[in-house]
Amino acid sequence: MSRKRKADPSDSGSEYEDAPYEKKKPRKTVTARKPQTKAKAKRRESRDASSDSESDQNPESAEMLPIRPHASAIHVLSSPGPSRDALWKWYDDVRDTRGMPWRKPYQHTWDAEAKAQRAYEVWVSEIMLQQTQVATVIPYYNRWIERFPTIRDLAASDIDTVNSLWKGLGYYSRAARLLSGAQKAVKEFGGRLPDNPQDMESKIPGIGRYSAGAICSIAYNQRVPVLDGNVHRLMSRLLALHASPKAKQTLDVLWAGASAFVKDAELPGDVNQALIELGSTVCKVRDPACHSCPLQPWCAAYEQQEGAGTDHEGTKDATSPAGHAVPDIEDLCTLCEPLPAGSPVTAYPMKAEKKKAREELDIVNVIEWRRHAGGERWFLLVRRPEGGVSSISITAP
């Protein structure tokens, strides 16, 4: 039995696909054009007018007018204090709006055990929230914490029990990493997750830079940044950074911006959660609610959209293009890509180039065994190897 499917780009071992071979088209014989009838001429004029209209409505198809020269300093948060204060005040009002059970205020009176417990709870929520919406995660999180209230309870369990609780949430390898991470924490760290991002990222399976920053800032009150998809979009707009979103230089600038927000913050975990919440609920991919955004006065993308470079009182700082004179050529930004003048906030971040999905042909063998005709039917199934997206799924060999 075979089936054809589109392969996930992550299945590919190479970042780039080879271009398909194309045969050269035979050269056409040029012949004299026949005079057009009035009807054909009218249809051609209609098509040309339609094409011009689409070009006017689509800025990407129109002539690309480069953004005005700007200093690289506009992509740096030099004085984030006022914007951070406005952000924290906004977050304090919306903290409990979506009823997330893992979101709790930090208490300076927590001892080491209490902080470790919070780290476990935040860790579970962060892993569940990967590629999954908040509303979907909440009931799964509640059932998980009821069944595994501590990291030691989780470590003492087995993969089948863990998978049964995870059923329906998808991306089952996340559940396996939670189990292996808990077992490693119990065996090597006394039943606690490491209290610093370096050890957490390097020694606990499935924890990367973002998750380590979220856990350590929220549970251990460490001043470390986060940069998930929401904060990536928010920072790109705040700094008016229109560059390849996955390039190292771009990510370095965005991580630096996120770091500036938590530097010297009394409650860095709250600041990080505020940035994530703002990006998720206000600074959205489409239809961002700019007029209700606490960071609007400091947002360079919003300023370019509204004023196209006009000075606005109160925004003349390192994050605002209007606050700088024409820079020296040595200080010009060389990272940003061309963008039509007066582009909307939604032009940021720069859209990533999508790869064409590769198609694969899977061949599956279905093996059936029966003691006699009409008897009980048995099928041979195998469990997929751990480490994949659907590591607990069973399939035919």
N, C-alpha and C positions, 0 to 999 in steps of 0.2 A: 504494500500500500504506500502510495506516495502523496505528498501534498506540497504545493508551492506557496511560499510565504515571503513577505518582505522582511529582510533581516534588519535587526536593530543596528544602528551605526556603531554601537559599543561592542558588537560582536566582532568587528573587524580588527585585525591585528595591526593595521596600518592607518595612519591618520588621513592619508590621501588615497583616493581611488584612481586607478589608471584610466585615462580617457579611452572611450570605446573607439575601435577602429572604424573608420568611415570610408567607403569607396568613393572615389571621385566621380562626380556626376558627369555624364557625357556632355560635351559642348553643344549648345543649341545653335541651330542654323538661324541666322538673322534674316528675317523677312520684312518686307515693307508693311507698315501698319495700315490697316484699313481705316477709312474715315469713320469716326464715331457717330452713331445716331444720336439724336437729341436725348432719347431716354437714357442711353448709356452715359452720356456726358453729365446728365443730371444726377445719376446714381453716384458717379465718381465725385462730384462736388459735395454730395451729401456725406460720403465717407470721409473726405478730407476735412470737412467741418467738424464731424464727430471726433476725428482723431485730434484736431486742435483743441477741442473742448476737454477731452480726457487729459491732454498734456497740461492744460491750465489747472485742472483739478488735482492732478497728481504731482506733488513737488519733486518726486524722485525722477519722473520722466521729463520734467521741465529742465531748462538750462540750469546747471548747478552754479549758484553764486556763492563763492566761498565766504565763510564767516569772516568778520573783520579781524585783522591782525590783533592778537591779544597776547599778553604776557603769560608765561607759564605759572606765574604767581596766583592767577585766579583759580587754579586747581589745588590751592593749598588753604587749609583752614588755620589761619594764624591766630585768631582770637575767637574761639568757639564758645566762650563763657556765656554771653547773652543768648545765643541760639540754643545752647544746651539748657539754660534755665527755662526758656520758653517751651522747649520740648518736654522737660520733666513736668512742668506745670500741666501741660496738656495730658500727659500720660497718667498723672495722678487722678485725673477726672474720668479716664476711660479704662483704667486698669482692669476692672471687673465686668466690663460691658459684655464680653463674649463668654463669660462663665467658664474659664479654663481652670480646672482643678489643680493643675501643676503651678499656677501662677500665684505666688505668695510673697508678701513683702519681706525683705531681708531684716533679720534681727541681730543687732550687734551683741546681744547676750547669748547667742548660740555658742555652745561648746563644740569641740572637734567632732563628737559623735553626731550632733544635730546638723552640722554642716555637711558631713558625709552622707547623711540621710537625704538632705536636700539635693546633694549632687546626684544621688541615685535617681530620685524622682525627676529631676531635670533631664538627666541622661535618657531615661525611658521615654519621656515626652518628645525630646528632640529626635530620637531615632524613629519614633512613630510618625512624626510630622514630616519626615522626608518624603516628598512626592505625594503627600496625602493632606487633605483639607482638615482644618481644625474641627469642624462639626463631625466629621467621620471619626476622628481620633478620640474624642472625649469619652464615649462609652467603652472603647477598647482600653483606654488608659485606666478608667475606673475599675474595670474587671481585672486588669493586670495587677494593680496595686492591692486589690482585695486578695488575690491569689498569691502574689509575691510581695508582701509589704516591705521587705528589706532585701538588700543585695545578697545576703546569705541564704534567704529563702529561694531566691532565683538560682543561685549557684548549686543548691542541693537538688534541683529539679532535673528533668531530662528533656531531650529535644522533642519527643512526641507530645509531652504535656505543654511545652512552650508553644509548639506549632498549633495545638488545638485552640489555645487562646488567641493566636494570631490569625486564625482562619478567617478569610474574607478581607483582610487588610492589605494583602498583596506584598510583593517584594519580600518573600519569606527569608531571604538571606539576612535581613535585618534582625529577625528574631534569633537566628542562630548566632549572630555576632553578639547580641545582648547576653545570651547564655554563656558563650565562651569568654566574654569580657568579665562577666560576674565571677565566673570560676577562677579566672586569673587574678582578679582583685582580691578574692578570698585567699587564694593560695600565696600570692606574692606581696600583697599590701595590707594584710590584716583585716580584710573585709571592708575596705574603704577605697573609693576611687582616688587616684593621686590628686593632690591639692595644687598642682601647678600644670599649666597647659603643655609644657614640653614633655613631661612624663606621661601625661594623659594621652597626648597625640601619638607618642612613639611606642607606648607599651600596652594600650588597651585596644583590642580589635574594633574596627569600625568607627573610630573617633578621629576626625580630621581637624583641621585648623578651626573651622567654624564651630563645630560641636564643642571642642576643647575651650574655646573662648566663651561660648554661651554658658557652659557648666561652671567654669572657674569664676566668671564674673558674677553669676547669679547666686551660686551656692557658697563660694569662698570669698566673694567681694574683691576679687582681683581686677586690676585695671587692664584688662585685655579686650581687644575689639572683636566684633563679629562682622561677617560679610556674607550673608545669604543672598538669594535672588532679590528679596525685597530691599535690603540695604544697598545692594549693588545698584539697583535702579534709582533709589533715593539719592545716593551719593553722586551718581552720574548727573543727575539734574541739579542738585545743589551746587556742584562744581562746574556745571556746563561742560562736561567732558564728553566729547563725541569722538571716540576712538574705538578700535577693535575691542569688543567687550571681554574677550578671553586672552588678550595679549598680556604678557608679563608686565610691561610698562603700565598698562591701564590698571591692572589689578594692584600694582604697587601704589599707584596714586589713590585708589579707592580705599585700600587697607590703611593708608596713611591718614585719610580723612576720617575713617571710622575710629582710628586710634586717637586722633585729636579730641574726639567727643568724650572718650572715657578718661583721658589724661586729667589727673587732679579731680576727678569726679568723686563725690562722697559715696555714691551708690552706683558704681559702674554697671551692675547687673540691671538696675532699673533703666539706665540710659540705653543699654543694648536692647532691652525688651521694648523700650519706647521707639527706637529706630525701626525695629522689626514690625511693630504694630502700626506705625505711621506708614511704612511702605506697603503693608498689606491692606490697610483700610482707607487710606487717604491718597497717597502717592501711587495710585494704581497704574497698571499698564495702559489701560484705556480710560478715558474720562476721569482724570485725577481731579480731586476736589481742592484745587489750589487756594480758593478763597477761605477755606476752613483749615488750612495747613499752618501750624505754628511756626514753621521754618520759612514761610513765604517771603518775609522781608530780607532774608539772606540768600534766597535761591537765585542763582545766576541764570538758570534756564528760564525761569519765570520772568525775570527782568528783561531778558532778550526778547521774549515773546510779547510782553506788554509795551516795552519802551524802545525796543530795537536800538539799545545803546544810550537812551536818554538817562541823564542823571536823576536819581531818586534819593531824596533825603533819607538818611538813616541806613543806606546800604553801601556806603563807601568804605568797604573793608577788603581784605584779601580775597574774599569769595565773590566779589562783585566786579564785573567788567567795567561798570560805570565809575568805579572808584580809582581807576588807573589812567594815567596819561598814556599816549601812544608809546609803546615800549621800544627800547633800543633793540636793534636787530639781534644782539646776542641773547636777549631775554625772551625772544618770541617763542611761543609754544610750537613745537614741531610734532606733537603727538596727535592733535585733533585732525580729523578728516574733514573735507569740504562739506558744507551744509548750506542750504538755501537761506538767504537772509530772512529774518523774522520767523524762523521755523517755530512750531509750537513746542511746548514742554515735552510732548509725547515723542518728539524726535530723539530724545535721550532716553536710554542709552542707545548707541549705534546698534542697528540690527545685525545679528550674527548671520553669517552666510550658512544657509542650510545645505547639508549634504543630501544627495539623492539616495534614497533607501535602496540597499542592495537586495536582490531577490535570491533566495536559496531554495533548493529542492531537497526536501527531507524524505528519506525512505524509512518506513517503519515496518517491522515484522510483527505480526500478531500470531502468537503461539497458543494454541488451545489444546487441552488434554481432556479426554473422557475415557472412563473405564470401559464403557460399552455404549452403543448407540442409544440415544434417549436418556443416558445417565447424566449425572451432575457434571457441569462444565467448569473447567478450571483454566484460567489464563495466566500466563507468565508476565509479570510486571517488574520493572526495576525502578529504584529510586534515583533521581537525578543527583549528580555529585554536589556536595556542599560548595558554597562560594558563588553559585549562580543566582540570578534574580529569583528563580522559582526553585530553590534548592530542595524543598521538601516534596515537590510534585512527583508523582509516579507516572510512568509512561511505559509504552511497549518498547521492547529492546530494539 
